[in-house]
Amino acid sequence: MKDKLINLLNQLLMIDVFLVLLSFFWLAIALLGRSIGVPLGFELWYSLWEPVFTPAIGLLMAGAIAIGIINKLREQGIGNRE
């Protein structure tokens, strides 16, 4: 059961990484377009910053810390039932 939960968490984090990377590339392209006067969605990106991208970054950080702690506990043999 623990392994399924950890695998699910890893898959969720992998999807979240791609969401965060996609949002970063969108921001970079939108800012480039804004600097040359072409509207490429910066206002839409900015409106999604607080409700979508900020929690995605927070989830990514929390998940990375949780996976690190779980792996460290596994290395030390804590929580392993044999």
TADA-V92239 format. One record per helix or strand of 2 or more residues. SS is the DSSP state (alpha for helix, beta for strand). FROM is the first residue (numbers start at 1). TO is the last residue. If there is no record, write none. Layout:
# TADA-V92239
ss,from,to
SS,FROM,TO
SS,FROM,TO
This chain:
# TADA-V92239
ss,from,to
alpha,2,36
alpha,42,76
